[in-house]
């Protein structure tokens, strides 16, 4: 099992590049060119080939089989995997052939997407497809001996490819791998993007990153390729020249960003004034401000409910009991909140 680590945020890449002072203060931190590929909303999957073991299929964290599957990936790919590798990859790609003969594992990572795997994106409802987005070479024994981390962005960007126990292949060595007749595509079949980021002032790149992401979210380029209208998820940005693919980050559109699933509440009493950030289920994520104790989730829920009821009664000139009943039927209160909810009379 060779898991695929989570793609980090832009801030993590900034931290990786700038974690120590530049060797030359006059030139400062580097300016790096990143290649952007469309981020597909599906589930992570991979086919792994190793000379002594044959091949196996995996999700992000588990080996899967047609009998113990993940959204049908193994069932679809298992009958194709051997032919795909030996007829379409091995003998046409010298670097892959060389490392395969050495006994290394060849890991073909991609997104299993389309069909009903995810909803509310352009590729939903299309025939299920495997879209290759990265290929890794792993010397399994050496990797275990070196106890390497699977988290690329925890490593310095200076780490280079062939001398390491595991490394990413450059896109020019695998961007032609596909079998479109069997719904196996390559992420480079679709539009790509480029941006140069000055890590002395990385914040200057944020507007451009946002512009490209918004365009992809507005209309998914992969959807357009298959004549399907709809939103996209975002972009994955990868730096190849200096880090050989180890530096990568994702930028999601607002429809897929976790930031859109949070709410903010201002809580005041005689003891404290705080701003609480809570998830959609009103579970407090963090609290800022001067306080002696954090507000409980049910306090936030009840206070919000009371504010909505009173505001409705004032703006619509409707008696509180009617607004109370109306809002109580719609708001999603926890069991504890319901138990201590003030009565209509107490609220009025």
PyMOL commands that set and color helices and strands:
alter all, ss='L'
color gray80, all
select helices_A, chain A and resi 10-17+73-77+81-88+90-92+94-101+140-146+152-154+171-173+180-182+187-189+202-218+221-225+258-261+297-316+320-330+335-339+344-347
alter helices_A, ss='H'
color red, helices_A
select strands_A, chain A and resi 31-39+43-50+54-59+63-64+105-113+129-138+166-168+184-186+192-198+234-239+247-252+262-268+273-279+284-290
alter strands_A, ss='S'
color yellow, strands_A
deselect
rebuild
show_as cartoon
